[in-house]
Structures are given as C-alpha cells and as structure tokens.
Amino acid sequence: PSEHGSLWPLPQKVQISDVSFKLMSSSFRIVDAKQSSAGPSCSLLQDAYRRYYEYMFGSAKRQQLYKSRRTGPTELTELQVWITSPDSECDGYPSVTSVESYELSVDQPFAVLKAPTVWGALHGLETFSQLVYEDEYGTKSINSTQINDFPRFAHRGILLDTSRHFLPVKVILANLETMAMNKINVFHWHIVDDPSFPYLSRTFPQLSRQGAYHPYTHVYTPADVKMVIEWARLRGIRVIPEFDTPGHTQSWGKGQADLLTPCYSGAKPSGTFGPVNPILNTTYDFMKLFFGEISTVFPDAYVHLGGDEVDFTCWKSNPDIQKFMEQQGFGDDYSKLESFYIQKLLEIVTATKKGYMIWQEVFDNGVKLKSDTVVHVWIGGGSNDEMSRVTAAGYTTILSAPWYLDYISYAQDWQKYYKVEPLNFNGTEAQKKLVIGGEACLWGEYVDATNLTPRLWPRASAVAERLWSAKDVTDINDAFNRLSMHRCRIYILVIFFFTFYHNYVHCYAV
Ligand SMILES: CC(=O)N[C@H]1NC[C@H](CO)[C@H](O)[C@@H]1O
C-alpha cells in the first residue's frame, strides 16, 4: 500500500512512521486542549468529536461492555484539539476566506491537533480518522505521524440539481457527510430550474404549490433548508443557493403570473412561455421581494444567479419586446436585452448585501459586473481559453467545465477528472491567483436518489484531491491505491445512511 496510507485528499506535508499505537475504544478520548480558544461550549466541535469517535469505533453503545483497563505500553489514549486563534469561529459560518489549515502530531502520550479555527480542526479530525486502521485481530491502530496541511484552493464544491429530479433531504445530508470526508467545502444547491420549483418561499408560497412536482412531498420547507444549512455548517461546508434566471425558469411561471415572457406565433400568443419577461416593472418588483427573502434564508455571503443558456426565440416573437428593443436602441441584438435584465438583477441582489456568482455567458455577453463577481466557467471540456479571458478581465473564477459528472462513460473515468490541472491556461501569476477553485457538477436530468451515490462517488473524490492537494500530486498509481481504500470508507458510511434511513431510497415516477 502507498506510504501515504489511505489518506484522501493527500495532505500538503505528511510523514507516517512505522511505529504503531493501539487505540482502545473504551479508553480513547478526543478532548479540548487546555489552551484551546474553543472549549466544551463549542457545539460544533463536540458534535464532531462524537461523529469521529463513531466513525472510528462504530456506534458508541457497543463499547460500554468493557471496563476501562490500565493503559497498555503502546496505547494512544487521547487526541487533544487546540484552536489557536482567539476567535475560533465556532458559532460562525465558513466562507471563501476561512482559514482551513491544521497541524496533526500523532505520538505518545497523546496526539495533538492544532488549528487556527474550527474549520481546520474539522479537516484534522477527518485526517486523523483516516489514519486509523484495523489489524487482523480487529484491533484499531494508528502510526506515529506528523502532518502539516492546508488546501491549495479555497472553493472546492459540488453542485447538486434538485429540480430535474427531487432529492429527499436525507440524500442531501448523506452527501454533505461524504463531501466532508473529502474536505469539500461548498454545496452549490441548484435548487430550482425548468421542470420543478421545490423551494418553499414564505413570500411566494404559490411558487412551489404550483411549481413543485408535488406541493407537500417534493418541497424544501424553511425547516428543511435550515437543517441542510446547519448540517453543512457543522461540517465546514458553505451552502450557496442558485436561483437561475432569466432562462431555466419554466417552473417559476406556474406560480407567478406575468413573470415569464408569453411567446407568440404570428400575431397571437402561442400559449407557451420563455425566459423571465425583462420589460415589465412587475418583474423587478417580484425579484426584489424574492431575493430579499433569499438573502435572509441563506447566510452565505454569495448567491448564484445563473444566467446560463438564455434562448432568445421567445423574446424575438413577442411584439411588446420588439417595441422595447427599438425604444432602447438595441437593434436586434438580444444579448443586450439579456444584459439589461441581468444588470438590474445584479443591482437588486447587491442591495441585499450579497455577492454573486454567475455562469460564464453573463461575462461572455459583456454584462457590466461588480469587481468581486465570481464567474463560473462551464462550457467546453477544457475551456482554457475562457479561463484566460475571464481572469484577464480581472474576475474571480471557478472551474467546472472538465468536471461534469452527469456525463457518464465506461471504466475508471475518475482518472480523467484527476488529471485536470485548473491553472493550465495562458496567463500571468496575477491571473492564476484569481482562480479560487472549482466544482464538480452532477446535473439531475438522469440522476435521482436511486443512482446519485454511485454516480457521484468516488468520481467526485478525484476533483476533491485536485482542488485540495499540491499541484505536483499527480501520481495516478499512488492515487489509485489510496482511492481504492478511501472508497470503502465512503461506502461504509453512506451505507450507514442507507440502512438507517431505509425509506430514503425514494423512487419517483418522474
Ligand atoms: C450551467 C449549465 O450547465 N447549464 C445546463 N447545461 C447542461 C447541464 C447538463 O449537463 C444542465 O442541463 C444545466 O442546466
């Protein structure tokens, strides 16, 4: 096996010795170091200690059988967690500027995990649990190890699409758990789209009542959304919601009259609808109220506004829009109308004190953007030219183009994702610094709770290591050895969810 054990993603600096210590479930404890700025009142860490104890030793109940005995000579009995900065950020939310580094020293008489904030401590606990192995007698052991670790990229995400197929909350929670096991720190929740609108809005409840696949069973209530956000926070994961407009909005029209553009065939409305209607003031009144709510429901500093794949056909067919184009002097360049809409939307969202991410078309169409806009590059497998263009324009950039996991193929396609080098584009060092990371996208056209897990894992793990580990970590054989073991760890945990949430494998006739 690799001299890196089964560690995934590979830490920046790791030395595993061949001196091993035994771990006894009845005597091993994870404790707050005396000097730590986060003590027993930090529920995020206390929750993590229990989680990782159960990962390592199985459910705690079974261990009560043994009385704790005297400590053997080669036994490790304690992991001390020491948060070093005065503000541990224990009750806060992770952000793109969070410090995620940690140092882990496994030695006798006890192991020490040092991190500036709780975010690094969570990663250190994951790494510690990955160092534990079972010998042929079933005894848990860990080798003396020194690790100094931090992520290469700050934004390491997974996009899930809950509109093309609804995903039960438990499926989302299970995948957040697995994301944390891969040190992924962003859940990009592509929550609504053309086919269904499962987000239950308190301001506009008819959007899901009319637009969801089912008004009660296929919606995310405010309580569901809160649960996902807190479950993610406890695992150091940001939740960035995407409400994609003006395209990909068919389901919005079911519950909000006059929001979408009526398409015409000749001089008469055809009865079908197109993108959001950009010429009505009522559109912007709605967006103000809607994104006002979103800014209070989702605590992350950023919201994703979409802006991808806007089809101009319907706008072109509508006489009122044709008139508007003339008045504005847009000629017949409809990307100017799209920019008109997006610019007003960006002003609305800026007024809610949120930053925004947009798909690359918004940049490609020359929309005036705020300097801290995050441009999300997705078109074309490589898209190195686009990365050069976007960073040359000075925008913060994240890469998804080579990591569309909804595209499936035969055999070990994880290797294709693993071999991507995000900074392989022509640009200055300053341009490269604008790339803050990337996301693996699992769009839902052909994905639901019955096949999501095997399609996402361990393929997304390849993206997770590419975004966490050092640039020169490219040895595919070493990766194969580690990933083969890591995969078992993931599946044992996810199967835990399958077995404990038997009703969670939902099959919807959609
Ligand atoms: C930004 C983006 O990717 N937009 C669409 N492109 C194709 C995808 C499927 O691979 C989805 O349909 C998605 O909604």
The ligand as a Gaussian input file, in Angstrom:
#p B3LYP/6-31G(d) Opt

LIG

0 1
 C      -24.673000      25.836000     -16.490000
 C      -25.223000      24.582000     -17.134000
 O      -24.569000      23.558000     -17.137000
 N      -26.470000      24.673000     -17.662000
 C      -27.097000      23.446000     -18.190000
 N      -26.106000      22.791000     -19.072000
 C      -26.193000      21.360000     -19.257000
 C      -26.428000      20.639000     -17.956000
 C      -26.466000      19.115000     -18.146000
 O      -25.181000      18.630000     -18.431000
 C      -27.727000      21.140000     -17.342000
 O      -28.821000      20.936000     -18.186000
 C      -27.565000      22.619000     -16.999000
 O      -28.805000      23.128000     -16.542000

